[in-house]
Amino acid sequence: MIKVLNVHHAGPWKLELEFSDHTHGLFDAAAYLANHQGPLLEALREAAYFDRVFIDAGALCWPNGLEISPARLRELVTVGVET
């Protein structure tokens, strides 16, 4: 099972992710938020709250309980392979 190992801010609403299979990718949360709605996502529209991202059990999480699974993130990111 793939997991997110590291997350780094790469600009406004952008996160650089490192996965357990040695790939990395850029998650453009602005594009994701433009196409998705929901009560847990609303808080992420504020930059200060979005920046509170953390990893729990290999998934991206925020303090309000929102979790984006590693499998879903792999579908959403532009992926590259580390050398």
TAKA-V499612 format. One record per run of one state. SS is the DSSP state (H for helix, E for strand, - for the rest). FROM is the first residue (numbers start at 1). TO is the last residue. If there is no record, write none. Layout:
<<SS/FROM/TO> <SS/FROM/TO>>
This chain:
<<-/1/3> <E/4/9> <-/10/13> <E/14/19> <-/20/22> <E/23/28> <H/29/35> <-/36/38> <H/39/45> <-/46/46> <H/47/50> <-/51/53> <E/54/56> <-/57/58> <E/59/61> <-/62/66> <E/67/68> <-/69/69> <H/70/76> <-/77/77> <E/78/81> <-/82/83>>
